[in-house]
Amino acid sequence: MTKLSSHPYIPNSAREIKEQMLKEIGINNAEDIFGQIPEHLRFKGELKIPNGIFSEYQLLRHIKGLLDKNKNCEEYISFLGGGCWQHYTPAVVKTIMQRDEFLTAYVGEAFADHGKFQAQFEYASMLGELLEMDAVNTPTYDWGIAAGTTVRMSARITGRSEALICGAVSPERLACIKTFAFSTVPDIQLVGFDPDTGLIDIDDLKRKMSDKVACVYFENPNFFGVIETQGEEIAKLAHEYGAIVSVGVDPISLGVLEPPARYGADIACGDVQPLGIPMGFGGGLGGFIATHDDPKFVAEFPSLLFGLTTTVESGEYGFGEVLFERTSYASRDKAKDFLGTMAQLHGIGAGVYMALLGPQGMQEIGEGCLQRAAYAAKVLGQIKGIKSPHFKGAHFKEFVVNFDETGKTVKEINKKLLDYKVFGGYDLSQGFPQLGQSALYCVTEVHTKQDIDNLARALTEIVA
């Protein structure tokens, strides 16, 4: 095969163009660009990589061959949640997200992003209605970053450096919160949860509350899928000490559960992924933050906010960025907080999803998740040796299943489930050793009664 002088997928890779670019910046070869890298840090050997593929068709077959090695949720039934959940994505959501003006739009200005500002405003408005909050940001990377940001915001507002985090939180999310908030809130303590109900241990919260606490963060439903029924009591206690209350929520639950604003949340956060965003190898995430329309809170948002404004034409409206000067895009190193690339496309997709379902649809999908999870927990609990659900509290979408009496580990059980083309629950044995051999199972609107019954039959055979 003839060696090509330029790469078919990389622009400006032709030799003549490269030489012109090098001449323009005043150097002789590309190696001069890397001259500042010390010799001892440079790789001296030869990279063991395969030869290039110069046929688009051959490349396509090669990539498909790699992808075929994966086990996906189209061929297998998944009961895995814990931070990225399988929900149905309506076709119209994908269609709108693939429109060129959205798919290729970056932060940019309005003239380059036709309709993006309005789409973000509509998304924020609908999510704000669900949360009963006024200001909603453009989605950041994920829930973990959003939660960590609310802790940092609370520290700036209160001038304090301690935070209390509910212990029933994802280990990955907790690690993210600690890492992201460490420079502002170095003292982060966990509040215990009741071993029977899974609810926050109010007595432990009372013991740890003080006038040094900037933020109390808890989730509803929590990581174990337990619906936190003590929200009002928690918020009242935190407010008595002058602390900010930040609540993490699954937005798809808000068609059936009270919004956090009703039980005292100052800030709400979570992830838009359940709102019609397809899973993608653990991705498809986008963290949101929401507050009331209070300058004290709005001024602390590090991320972009889109609002409605007037134009030079009388009676005409447009959409623009709110308080842009508070962001690192405008203030750079002088900003209160730094934020880079955001998941704006996922916000647009979530907006399409919410507009499509409407209030009635959100209620129906929430009821469907409640009913399916309750049925699954009951059916699995009838299997000898399995305790389901592990916690007595009410659950939404997820619940803990304990396998201690079976004599098998979650890892062994999940491996066996693959033979039945089933992805088992999230293994809790390392993150929560006090729960023994337990797994977090997730059931959503995509699961049929037959799917759940098939899971029960598979587990019955595996633990027998």
MOFEN-V506203 format. One record per backbone hydrogen bond with DSSP energy under -0.5 kcal/mol. NH is the residue of the N-H (numbers start at 1). CO is the residue of the C=O. If there is no record, write none. Layout:
# MOFEN-V506203
nh/co
NH/CO
NH/CO
This chain:
# MOFEN-V506203
nh/co
10/7
11/9
13/10
18/14
19/15
20/16
21/17
22/18
23/19
24/20
25/21
26/23
27/22
32/29
33/30
34/30
34/31
35/32
37/34
38/36
41/38
42/39
44/42
49/47
54/52
56/54
59/55
60/56
61/57
62/58
63/59
64/60
65/61
66/62
67/63
68/64
69/66
70/67
72/70
76/72
77/421
78/76
79/423
81/440
87/85
90/88
93/90
94/90
95/91
96/92
97/93
98/94
99/96
102/99
103/99
104/100
105/102
112/109
113/109
113/110
116/113
117/113
119/115
120/116
121/117
122/118
123/119
124/120
125/121
126/122
127/123
128/124
129/125
130/126
131/127
132/128
133/128
134/291
135/291
136/134
137/289
138/304
140/287
146/142
147/143
148/144
149/145
150/146
151/147
152/148
153/149
154/150
155/151
156/152
157/153
158/154
159/155
160/155
161/212
162/212
163/187
164/215
165/189
166/217
167/191
169/167
174/170
175/171
176/172
177/173
178/174
179/175
180/176
181/177
182/178
184/181
185/181
187/161
188/186
189/163
191/165
194/199
198/194
201/192
202/200
205/201
206/202
207/203
208/204
209/205
213/210
214/162
215/162
216/244
217/164
217/215
218/216
218/246
220/248
221/226
222/226
223/168
225/222
227/394
228/226
229/227
231/228
234/230
235/231
236/232
237/233
238/234
239/235
240/236
241/237
241/238
242/239
243/238
244/214
246/216
246/244
247/267
248/218
249/269
250/220
251/249
251/271
253/250
254/251
256/253
257/253
261/131
262/259
263/260
264/261
265/260
266/245
267/245
268/290
269/247
270/288
271/249
272/286
274/271
275/272
276/274
277/273
278/276
280/283
283/280
287/140
288/270
290/268
291/135
292/266
294/292
297/294
298/294
299/295
300/297
301/298
307/320
309/318
311/313
311/316
314/312
316/313
318/309
320/307
322/305
326/323
327/324
328/302
330/327
331/327
332/328
334/331
335/332
343/139
344/342
347/343
348/344
349/345
350/346
351/347
352/348
353/349
354/350
355/351
356/352
357/353
358/354
361/357
362/358
363/359
364/360
365/361
366/362
367/363
368/364
369/365
370/366
371/367
372/368
373/369
374/370
375/371
376/372
377/373
378/374
379/375
380/376
381/377
382/378
382/379
383/380
386/383
387/402
388/386
389/400
390/400
392/196
393/197
396/225
398/396
399/441
401/439
402/387
403/437
405/385
406/403
407/403
407/404
408/403
413/409
414/410
415/411
416/412
417/413
418/414
419/416
420/417
421/418
422/417
423/77
424/422
426/440
428/438
429/438
432/428
433/430
435/432
436/433
438/436
439/401
440/426
441/399
441/439
442/79
443/397
447/444
452/448
453/449
454/450
455/451
456/452
457/453
458/454
459/455
460/456
461/457
462/458
463/459
464/460
